[in-house]
Structure formats: C-alpha cells, structure tokens
C-alpha cells in the first residue's frame, strides 16, 4: 500500500459515538464495548470516485458489510457517500431487541437486521 498524507484511525471518535448511540438505542452495551476483530476493505480510486468493494467490520457482537461509491468533489468534504450498510448481530444479542424481520446470515449464529433507509448522504464537515 502506498499513501500520501494518510490519517487513518481504525475506530474514529465519530464511529465510536455511532456504535455507542446504536448500543444505547438497542439496549445492548456489548455492541459498543466489543473490540473489532476484523476490518477489511477492497478500495479502488479511479475517475473521481472511490469504489468500495466490499468493506467488512466485525467484532464478537456484530458484523457489518458495505459496498458502494464515494464520488469525489473538488472540496472533499462535499463528496457524496453512497454506502448502504448491512448490519448483523450475534444471535443472542439480536433476540434481546425483539425485532421482527431478522434473517440468518452466511455467518454462523448471526442475524441480519432489517435494511435501513437508503439514500445519498453528503459527508458532513468535521466539527
């Protein structure tokens, strides 16, 4: 891998806040406290776009996958992010939230949450 001016954090403060919020909303504290055990991505940057095919993040409590395109704008903070996320919880945790529509995944003992809303989300400027 080669990079210039790369600033990389495995779990950024924004990601930690997202996981903590999700854990609180679902009332599953294991979600925010479980360390990542896998982080993998295949990324190709070409023709003004970042193609993510696929991205996977996993812990003992969850796994998430995503594929999509980030269109790069001249001002990078104006770039459009179109990355729908498929999210699955470990079976015992998924049963705690009592949602309908949970489906088995290819990963043993994990149940996929129903898909969330899809759409184009411009990246928010950093605080």
Secondary structure, DSSP 4 states (H G I P E B T S, - for coil): ---SS----SS-HHHHHHHHHHHHHHT-THHHHSPEEEEEEEEEEETTEEEEEEEEEEESSEEEEEEEEEEPPSSGGG-EEEEEEEEEEEHHHHHHTT-S--EE-SSTTEEEPPP-----EEPPPP-
